[in-house]
């Protein structure tokens, strides 16, 4: 009787460990977009931004990630980057996956409401949602290297009231005390009609690895053709010599308008990006 129990317990144990294997779900990521949208625009230094940052930390910790907040200020505005690090062997260099959580204070490409804030469903919330669903599903025992999930503040206030672009990621890169293996930025990755052309400043080897993997997985959003050159959160990493890539769809009709809303975002778009990164980090 006793040995039967042991066998049953063992069977149950093996069964429950294999069923814990989770994969990136686009629907789950879409919910994370909606939860961010409920806070309103995430303008740097605002109450909504602080609440969103608190929510990001809560999500990360609920998925078992050690989280820290990097406080700094820019032109008198208090700002925050949020950093979650996988545990494990720290001899190998970490891979950073980053996204900006702030939204642009003015929809200055909107023909009717240029003074209104950008809602930022795609430009802001989509990248954050991919990172949080990755925090949910990444199997930290299978990571090829330590992974840092980093949420940058103040990417998107450039040319407003004397602000520069990419303020949060610049502060982060300039204050790094550890050498990174690579930095992968996701920005505007939720568009229903997702077209991820190669960003021209991105590290060619990283691009090849990621676009090839997406092709093997059968994801049509990754298009193996260079198109735009961007200043984005990958730029400060390239500047300090870290190979970096910007995964971005810059053909977005609602960019910096008040119509950057959740109905423009699709679960399948988020899923193609999330699953590609999940495979890339775990294998
Ligand atoms: Zn933007």
Boltz pocket constraint, residues with backbone or C-beta under 6 A from the ligand:
constraints:
  - pocket:
      binder: B
      contacts: [[A, 104], [A, 123], [A, 156], [A, 256]]
      max_distance: 6.0
